[in-house]
Amino acid sequence: MTPPTTRTWSRRGVTPVITVRGRSQRRISIAALACYKPGERSRLIYRPMVHPDHKAGGRRSFAWTDYRNLLIRAHQQLGKPIVLVRDNLNVHRDRRLRTFIDAQDWVTVHYLPPYAPQINPVEGIWSLLRRRCQANTASTDPAHLMRALRQGLRQVQYRPDLIDGCLAGTGLTLPRRRLQ
């Protein structure tokens, strides 16, 4: 029943001081697609966005057009049809986005059950980011935070085994190709 203790890399007796600016009105959003195909390496396609000050009339999150652009970019990068498995975020179910998806023959959408983040592989990627590049980091400004996020996402992109681990964490697996 001892109180929690914290450790720091500063000298004994010197309390570390972190200067943080008080402007916290900016928001950063990230949308990502974890792409899996049997026999190929897993891929992560992401798009971060810094939103302007929402008190001045800016949007605080991704719009349906941003998700549409991410899908178009993923299709261009992959060059193949996409089966998209989404959570039930209200923007994902937007009428205009569904109209766009219905008009395309290269994308098919399936929705996860409500309140089921444990079967969404991208949630594992966010967990990796929080534990790796965001752990013990105090951002000095939005640009510093964006650089750290991009660096962390790039590290995950270069490690397809981490992306595979996020899929395995959901309990889902891909069939393995037989070697001949």
Secondary structure, 3 states (H helix, E strand, C coil): CCCCCCCCCCCCCCCCCCCCCCCCCCEEEEEEEEECCCCCCCEEEEEEEEECCHHHCCCCCCCHHHHHHHHHHHHHHHCCCEEEEECCCCCCCCHHHHHHHHHCCCEEEEECCCCCHHHCHHHHHHHHHHHCCCCCCCCCCHHHHHHHHHHHHHHHHCCHHHHHHHHHCCCCCCCCCCCC
